[in-house]
Amino acid sequence: MKNASHKLSSPVGIADRTVSPTGSIGPWSWALALGLTGALLTGCTETDEDNAPFTIKTLSQSVASNAVLAVTDRYLAFPASELGTGSGGTDFNMDGDVSDDVLTVVVLGNDQVIRLNTALKPGANPASLLWANEVLFMVVSESADGRDWNADMDTSDDVLLYWHFNLPSPVYYATLADDEIYLVNGDVLYTPVATLSAVGDTNIARIDVPTTGAAPSAPEALTTSFTDPGGDGLELRLRGSANGVAWMTASEVDEGADLNGDADALDTAVLALFGTGSGNQIQMVGQAVAGSDPEIEVIVSGTQRIVAYFVDEASQGANLNDPSLFPGLWQASQCSAVDDVDTLDSVLHWLNLTDFTLDPVGDAPHNTGLVGDRQIYSLGDTWLGVVTQESDEGSGGGCDLNQDGDTSDNIFRWIEITTTSVPENDSTRLVAIQTSIAGGTDGIVPLDNRLWVALVDEAADGRDYDGTVADIQLLGVIDPALTSTPWNFDMGSNTFIQVSWMAPDETTASRFFAAITEASLMVDRNADGDMTDSIPTFPVEGGALRELDFPGISVAVETNNAGMLTRSGFGFYRISEAAQEFDYNLDGDLNDKILARVSLSGASPATSMGVVQNTARSVVQVGSGSNPRGIVWMAPEPLEGPAGSDLNGDGDANDIALRYARLP
């Protein structure tokens, strides 16, 4: 273990100990390519005043490892674990057992903790708890909560409740037919128990919250302009929402009718949309998507929304990437002899929701012909991209899109969002992607709404980009608008970058996150005597076009789970003690993952903030508004000290403690 200068502190409500590694390698710099910093990583040196920024608070209630956290700029709502809080558990909602997850609210501005004593539905997903205009909506299981909320003389229902700061306890709103709720333009969409009887009816309802932190309006049943064949309304299943648009699916089996015009009534997921541009009605797209969790990309285009999605050929009953459907330039020249006669693919389509709503025939969904089944990527409102398996490009063995002699690669393809565009077909610009990279990107991130950044696999691509014998996976950058310009892999001074984790920065298009490997730099950045670590960086386009700079911190993050995030001028990330070879919390081992932060302006040194959970989520959670009050994270007590540490003061060291700190 390396030597260290022991600098300890005791933030409010805890007894964490943090320590500074010796030495500082250099100041923070945004100016130079590969301008990695070695900013001194200190302990928590803030004052213990309650209102001081980054003073760590630990809540007395523990949480489950997969707990749903609903965080706004002002509030945190979370399900407290009855079983995990206190010796033998604590019956928060007084239903005679300690098996529930009971809702609690924290006011991040003044540390007020409010127990709602209401059980969130067991196994709740993130779509069961949300804030709308500072009103909390929650999906509650009556059986788990032990209360007959809707007064129907049983406790077998799932119900929707709401709460705001001026209420003493949650209030019943509706009985649910489905347990997922979604936010669209500040309104809550949900599925009540309802009886449909007429054309234009749907089972989806909307709640408006007209006044901040006050009672919601009465429910509004949403209608549809679609004339359902049964004449008795349309039953839909909410699936997701983003950027002011919700998507949902209808089942032909349930409706007993053909909804997508393929002459059968067997399709279980026919797409419908509601939100910005839909004319205040649910619009039936009339195309079948694959599965219960369809991949949807909603793109903001001024006041309009472009929606991109994959249509499932098998369900749609059509061969949607048949080359005869498209102009000659649509198909790569080397694929001109490769026909496609199957209906086994998922094919990228897009529509402008405003135009489609006004004229669903004249402005019908546009078929790009691009095959994919992973993510859909966008660059502003100009480009769409997908990863295509070569084996799906045509029937039989597929097509060799990058002309490397096989048809086994995952190739990144893109197309301009116009009704007359054709996809990129230059084989020198069609590269094989390493899709298994950690971070949830599948190997592609957008940058500046202008560039694609991709992790390219030399071995799969059959091409050498770094001039070495060994095949590596390295970052490349391309501007799709520059049709004659190849990918750039040299990030300055003959430097080629490998990463173990990468993710977009949801707060800005001007940078992304990457844990870059020391091996690709051939430098021991964190001075631990090896070059096996990954370093957290915040890449931006540098002084040269299509060349990246990598400002960051010279410390080893968790290789495949860096968990990076930025808010309020600070970057947050997950350190691996084992990789860094340093015991940050002085507990005598190197088994922990440590939450750390750094000022993006270099105004303050990098600082560790104690142990953090290592599940695949961002290292902290924070409100997405313009003025977030705090960050929230989970800390596993068993890892804090050789025998664990009772962080939440409930008499044991077996819990996952919930901690938060105020932002400046």
GUFI-609004 format. One record per residue (C-alpha): x, y, z; residue in one letter. Coordinates in steps of 0.1 Angstrom, whole numbers, padded with zeros to 4 digits, always signed. Example, Ala and Ser with C-alpha at 12.3 -4.5 7.8 and 13.67 -1.06 7.14 Angstrom:
GUFI-609004
+0123-0045+0078A
+0137-0011+0071S
END
This chain:
GUFI-609004
+0000+0000+0000M
+0013+0034-0009K
+0023+0060+0017N
-0002+0087+0024A
-0006+0119+0043S
-0035+0113+0067H
-0059+0142+0066K
-0091+0133+0083L
-0125+0149+0087S
-0159+0141+0103S
-0188+0154+0082P
-0221+0160+0099V
-0238+0128+0111G
-0211+0104+0101I
-0176+0092+0111A
-0161+0087+0077D
-0124+0090+0074R
-0107+0101+0042T
-0071+0105+0033V
-0050+0122+0006S
-0026+0102-0016P
+0009+0118-0017T
+0018+0141-0045G
+0000+0160-0072S
+0009+0154-0109I
-0003+0186-0123G
-0031+0212-0125P
-0064+0208-0143W
-0061+0218-0179S
-0086+0220-0207W
-0061+0233-0232A
-0039+0204-0243L
-0048+0172-0260A
-0046+0144-0234L
-0045+0172-0208G
-0050+0148-0180L
-0046+0162-0145T
-0031+0148-0114G
-0051+0170-0091A
-0045+0161-0055L
-0073+0139-0042L
-0081+0151-0007T
-0105+0140+0020G
-0137+0159+0028C
-0123+0191+0042T
-0155+0212+0043E
-0167+0226+0075T
-0194+0208+0095D
-0219+0236+0093E
-0253+0223+0082D
-0255+0246+0052N
-0220+0240+0039A
-0218+0226+0003P
-0208+0189+0001F
-0214+0183+0038T
-0223+0146+0039I
-0256+0136+0055K
-0267+0100+0061T
-0304+0091+0064L
-0314+0068+0093S
-0334+0046+0070Q
-0317+0020+0048S
-0326+0011+0012V
-0326-0020-0010A
-0298-0022-0035S
-0322-0017-0064N
-0342+0010-0047A
-0360+0035-0070V
-0348+0071-0062L
-0369+0100-0075A
-0347+0131-0073V
-0357+0167-0083T
-0337+0199-0078D
-0354+0203-0045R
-0366+0169-0032Y
-0355+0133-0028L
-0382+0105-0026A
-0371+0070-0018F
-0385+0037-0005P
-0370+0030+0030A
-0364-0007+0037S
-0384-0018+0067E
-0364-0051+0069L
-0330-0033+0067G
-0337-0006+0092T
-0331-0013+0129G
-0326-0046+0147S
-0352-0070+0134G
-0366-0044+0111G
-0390-0014+0116T
-0427-0014+0107D
-0429+0021+0092F
-0464+0018+0078N
-0478-0001+0108M
-0492-0030+0088D
-0479-0057+0111G
-0449-0068+0091D
-0414-0055+0082V
-0413-0066+0046S
-0422-0033+0029D
-0404-0005+0011D
-0420+0026+0027V
-0418+0060+0010L
-0398+0089+0026T
-0391+0124+0013V
-0361+0146+0020V
-0361+0184+0014V
-0326+0188+0001L
-0325+0225+0008G
-0331+0222+0046N
-0326+0185+0054D
-0362+0180+0065Q
-0371+0143+0064V
-0408+0134+0060I
-0420+0098+0064R
-0450+0091+0042L
-0455+0057+0058N
-0469+0043+0025T
-0455+0012+0008A
-0443+0014-0028L
-0453-0016-0049K
-0428-0045-0043P
-0403-0048-0071G
-0410-0013-0082A
-0393+0000-0113N
-0384+0037-0120P
-0418+0042-0137A
-0436+0038-0104S
-0424+0069-0087L
-0421+0104-0101L
-0423+0141-0094W
-0445+0165-0114A
-0443+0202-0106N
-0432+0193-0070E
-0460+0168-0065V
-0450+0132-0059L
-0469+0104-0076F
-0465+0069-0064M
-0477+0034-0074V
-0488+0016-0042V
-0498-0020-0036S
-0527-0022-0012E
-0517-0057-0001S
-0482-0046+0007A
-0494-0014+0024D
-0522-0032+0044G
-0548-0005+0035R
-0579-0003+0014D
-0570+0029-0003W
-0599+0029-0028N
-0625+0018-0002A
-0637-0011-0023D
-0637-0035+0007M
-0605-0054-0004D
-0567-0048-0004T
-0559-0064-0037S
-0555-0033-0059D
-0526-0013-0072D
-0534+0024-0067V
-0520+0058-0077L
-0515+0082-0048L
-0501+0117-0047Y
-0484+0139-0021W
-0471+0174-0018H
-0454+0194+0009F
-0486+0209+0023N
-0503+0175+0028L
-0499+0155+0061P
-0500+0121+0042S
-0505+0107+0006P
-0539+0111-0010V
-0557+0084-0031Y
-0561+0094-0068Y
-0570+0063-0089A
-0570+0026-0091T
-0546+0013-0117L
-0548-0013-0144A
-0511-0010-0151D
-0483-0001-0126D
-0462+0023-0148E
-0466+0060-0149I
-0448+0085-0171Y
-0441+0122-0173L
-0449+0141-0206V
-0445+0179-0207N
-0451+0181-0170G
-0483+0159-0170D
-0485+0124-0156V
-0498+0097-0179L
-0513+0065-0163Y
-0536+0036-0170T
-0567+0036-0148P
-0592+0007-0145V
-0616+0018-0171A
-0644+0005-0193T
-0642+0016-0230L
-0674+0019-0250S
-0670+0042-0280A
-0647+0050-0310V
-0620+0074-0299G
-0619+0062-0263D
-0586+0050-0248T
-0576+0036-0215N
-0549+0062-0209I
-0555+0092-0187A
-0536+0124-0180R
-0531+0144-0148I
-0522+0181-0149D
-0505+0197-0120V
-0513+0234-0127P
-0498+0249-0095T
-0464+0241-0081T
-0466+0219-0051G
-0504+0218-0050A
-0533+0194-0057A
-0534+0179-0092P
-0563+0184-0115S
-0591+0158-0121A
-0580+0131-0145P
-0586+0136-0183E
-0592+0106-0204A
-0571+0108-0235L
-0588+0102-0269T
-0575+0090-0302T
-0583+0100-0338S
-0578+0063-0348F
-0611+0046-0357T
-0607+0012-0340D
-0622-0017-0359P
-0641-0029-0329G
-0658+0005-0324G
-0654+0003-0286D
-0622+0022-0280G
-0585+0013-0279L
-0566-0003-0251E
-0530+0007-0249L
-0499-0001-0228R
-0476+0027-0217L
-0440+0019-0225R
-0419+0050-0220G
-0414+0087-0226S
-0387+0112-0235A
-0384+0148-0247N
-0422+0155-0244G
-0434+0124-0262V
-0448+0091-0247A
-0449+0059-0266W
-0473+0030-0261M
-0484-0002-0278T
-0517-0019-0286A
-0522-0056-0289S
-0542-0069-0318E
-0549-0101-0298V
-0566-0080-0271D
-0584-0058-0296E
-0594-0087-0318G
-0586-0067-0349A
-0559-0059-0374D
-0543-0026-0363L
-0513-0024-0387N
-0529-0035-0420G
-0510-0068-0424D
-0542-0089-0426A
-0538-0107-0393D
-0548-0100-0357A
-0517-0115-0341L
-0494-0086-0334D
-0489-0077-0298T
-0471-0044-0301A
-0484-0018-0325V
-0469+0016-0319L
-0489+0047-0308A
-0476+0081-0298L
-0487+0111-0277F
-0472+0144-0268G
-0457+0174-0285T
-0471+0175-0320G
-0498+0149-0315S
-0527+0173-0314G
-0537+0165-0279N
-0547+0130-0290Q
-0530+0096-0291I
-0519+0089-0326Q
-0518+0053-0338M
-0487+0048-0360V
-0500+0015-0373G
-0466-0003-0374Q
-0455-0032-0352A
-0425-0029-0330V
-0406-0057-0314A
-0411-0067-0277G
-0425-0050-0247S
-0396-0025-0245D
-0392-0010-0280P
-0362+0012-0287E
-0375+0047-0294I
-0355+0079-0300E
-0373+0112-0296V
-0355+0142-0312I
-0362+0178-0304V
-0364+0198-0336S
-0374+0234-0326G
-0410+0231-0315T
-0415+0198-0332Q
-0405+0162-0324R
-0390+0136-0346I
-0396+0100-0334V
-0373+0072-0346A
-0381+0035-0340Y
-0375+0000-0354F
-0404-0018-0372V
-0404-0055-0367D
-0407-0072-0402E
-0421-0105-0389A
-0449-0087-0370S
-0455-0062-0397Q
-0456-0089-0423G
-0434-0071-0448A
-0399-0071-0461N
-0389-0035-0453L
-0353-0036-0464N
-0359-0051-0498D
-0334-0033-0521P
-0361-0028-0547S
-0380-0004-0524L
-0351+0021-0526F
-0331+0040-0552P
-0299+0024-0565G
-0276+0046-0543L
-0293+0033-0512W
-0275-0001-0512Q
-0237-0003-0509A
-0222-0012-0543S
-0206-0044-0530Q
-0241-0055-0518C
-0258-0050-0552S
-0259-0087-0558A
-0271-0095-0523V
-0309-0096-0523D
-0331-0095-0492D
-0362-0117-0494V
-0368-0124-0457D
-0389-0108-0430T
-0366-0114-0401L
-0352-0079-0396D
-0359-0048-0375S
-0358-0017-0398V
-0353+0019-0388L
-0382+0043-0395H
-0388+0079-0384W
-0417+0104-0385L
-0422+0140-0377N
-0451+0138-0351L
-0466+0172-0361T
-0466+0164-0398D
-0478+0128-0393F
-0507+0140-0371T
-0519+0165-0397L
-0515+0142-0426D
-0507+0105-0417P
-0509+0095-0454V
-0490+0123-0470G
-0464+0125-0442D
-0463+0088-0434A
-0434+0072-0415P
-0402+0072-0435H
-0385+0039-0440N
-0347+0043-0440T
-0341+0006-0448G
-0313+0005-0422L
-0314-0027-0401V
-0306-0028-0364G
-0319-0040-0331D
-0298-0022-0306R
-0298+0016-0299Q
-0309+0044-0321I
-0285+0074-0321Y
-0291+0110-0332S
-0270+0140-0340L
-0293+0170-0333G
-0322+0168-0357D
-0300+0161-0387T
-0287+0125-0385W
-0298+0091-0373L
-0275+0062-0367G
-0278+0024-0360V
-0255-0005-0356V
-0262-0031-0382T
-0252-0068-0381Q
-0237-0076-0415E
-0255-0110-0414S
-0288-0092-0414D
-0280-0070-0445E
-0295-0092-0472G
-0307-0128-0471S
-0285-0158-0467G
-0250-0149-0454G
-0255-0111-0455G
-0233-0085-0470C
-0197-0075-0462D
-0204-0038-0456L
-0168-0029-0446N
-0152-0052-0472Q
-0130-0070-0448D
-0138-0105-0462G
-0165-0116-0438D
-0201-0108-0428T
-0198-0112-0391S
-0193-0076-0380D
-0214-0050-0362N
-0212-0020-0386I
-0221+0016-0377F
-0244+0032-0403R
-0261+0065-0405W
-0285+0085-0426I
-0296+0121-0429E
-0332+0129-0416I
-0347+0138-0449T
-0372+0120-0470T
-0348+0117-0500T
-0316+0108-0482S
-0296+0076-0487V
-0274+0060-0460P
-0236+0062-0459E
-0223+0034-0482N
-0186+0042-0484D
-0170+0010-0471S
-0140+0030-0459T
-0163+0049-0436R
-0183+0019-0425L
-0164+0005-0395V
-0169-0024-0371A
-0180-0014-0336I
-0171-0029-0303Q
-0207-0030-0289T
-0199-0047-0256S
-0182-0016-0241I
-0195-0008-0206A
-0215+0023-0199G
-0247+0016-0219G
-0237+0032-0252T
-0231+0001-0274D
-0199+0018-0286G
-0213+0051-0300I
-0217+0086-0285V
-0226+0119-0302P
-0206+0150-0297L
-0215+0186-0304D
-0245+0175-0324N
-0220+0172-0352R
-0197+0143-0347L
-0200+0106-0341W
-0174+0091-0316V
-0171+0053-0319A
-0151+0025-0303L
-0138+0007-0334V
-0126-0029-0332D
-0095-0033-0355E
-0097-0071-0354A
-0133-0072-0365A
-0128-0044-0390D
-0098-0060-0406G
-0080-0027-0408R
-0050-0012-0389D
-0056+0023-0377Y
-0027+0028-0352D
+0002+0014-0372G
+0010-0014-0348T
+0009-0051-0352V
-0016-0057-0324A
-0053-0053-0330D
-0069-0030-0305I
-0102-0013-0299Q
-0098+0025-0303L
-0118+0057-0304L
-0125+0072-0337G
-0143+0104-0347V
-0162+0113-0379I
-0182+0142-0392D
-0210+0126-0413P
-0216+0158-0432A
-0180+0156-0447L
-0187+0129-0472T
-0151+0125-0484S
-0135+0127-0450T
-0124+0094-0432P
-0126+0086-0395W
-0099+0102-0374N
-0082+0079-0349F
-0050+0099-0341D
-0059+0122-0311M
-0026+0141-0314G
+0010+0132-0314S
+0003+0097-0327N
-0018+0089-0297T
-0046+0063-0300F
-0071+0060-0272I
-0087+0029-0258Q
-0115+0030-0232V
-0131+0006-0208S
-0163+0026-0202W
-0180+0055-0220M
-0212+0074-0217A
-0229+0106-0229P
-0231+0137-0207D
-0268+0143-0204E
-0263+0180-0194T
-0244+0191-0226T
-0237+0179-0261A
-0202+0194-0260S
-0185+0166-0241R
-0189+0129-0231F
-0174+0107-0204F
-0147+0081-0209A
-0126+0059-0187A
-0094+0057-0208I
-0069+0030-0204T
-0033+0037-0192E
-0022+0010-0216A
-0033+0031-0246S
-0014+0061-0233L
+0016+0040-0223M
+0018+0062-0192V
+0013+0053-0155D
-0011+0082-0150R
-0019+0075-0113N
+0017+0066-0104A
+0009+0033-0088D
+0036+0013-0106G
+0015-0003-0133D
-0003+0006-0165M
-0034-0015-0160T
-0058+0012-0148D
-0086+0033-0164S
-0086+0071-0158I
-0118+0093-0157P
-0119+0119-0185T
-0144+0144-0199F
-0135+0144-0236P
-0142+0174-0258V
-0133+0183-0294E
-0099+0199-0292G
-0081+0226-0312G
-0080+0204-0343A
-0112+0193-0360L
-0123+0158-0352R
-0095+0154-0326E
-0104+0149-0290L
-0089+0164-0258D
-0092+0144-0226F
-0092+0166-0195P
-0095+0144-0164G
-0081+0132-0132I
-0051+0109-0127S
-0068+0083-0105V
-0081+0048-0112A
-0118+0044-0116V
-0138+0012-0114E
-0128-0001-0149T
-0163-0011-0162N
-0184+0011-0140N
-0169+0046-0137A
-0204+0060-0132G
-0194+0095-0143M
-0218+0124-0141L
-0216+0162-0140T
-0237+0188-0123R
-0233+0224-0111S
-0197+0227-0123G
-0185+0194-0107F
-0177+0160-0121G
-0184+0129-0101F
-0169+0094-0106Y
-0163+0060-0089R
-0128+0052-0078I
-0115+0016-0073S
-0093+0013-0043E
-0079-0019-0056A
-0069-0004-0089A
-0056+0028-0073Q
-0038+0007-0046E
-0049+0032-0019F
-0071+0028+0012D
-0091+0060+0009Y
-0114+0054+0039N
-0086+0039+0061L
-0105+0007+0069D
-0075-0016+0063G
-0085-0030+0030D
-0086-0021-0007L
-0120-0036-0014N
-0141-0004-0016D
-0154+0018-0044K
-0152+0055-0035I
-0173+0084-0046L
-0151+0113-0057A
-0157+0147-0072R
-0137+0174-0090V
-0144+0210-0099S
-0146+0212-0137L
-0130+0247-0136S
-0101+0236-0115G
-0112+0259-0087A
-0109+0231-0061S
-0090+0199-0058P
-0104+0164-0065A
-0120+0151-0033T
-0131+0117-0020S
-0165+0114-0004M
-0166+0079+0011G
-0177+0045+0000V
-0203+0041-0027V
-0223+0012-0041Q
-0210-0005-0073N
-0242-0012-0091T
-0246-0002-0127A
-0260+0033-0122R
-0244+0067-0121S
-0222+0072-0090V
-0247+0099-0078V
-0282+0109-0087Q
-0293+0145-0090V
-0322+0166-0102G
-0322+0175-0139S
-0335+0211-0135G
-0316+0244-0137S
-0309+0246-0099N
-0302+0212-0083P
-0298+0214-0045R
-0279+0182-0039G
-0265+0148-0049I
-0277+0114-0036V
-0259+0081-0035W
-0260+0047-0018M
-0232+0035+0005A
-0229-0002+0015P
-0222-0004+0052E
-0204-0038+0052P
-0176-0023+0030L
-0170+0007+0053E
-0143-0007+0077G
-0129-0042+0082P
-0161-0053+0101A
-0184-0027+0084G
-0197+0005+0098S
-0231+0015+0111D
-0234+0046+0089L
-0272+0051+0095N
-0270+0045+0132G
-0296+0017+0134D
-0275-0007+0154G
-0260-0029+0127D
-0235-0026+0098A
-0254-0047+0073N
-0274-0021+0053D
-0271+0001+0023I
-0272+0036+0037A
-0286+0065+0017L
-0265+0096+0017R
-0267+0130+0002Y
-0248+0163+0001A
-0258+0198-0010R
-0243+0213-0041L
-0229+0248-0039P
END
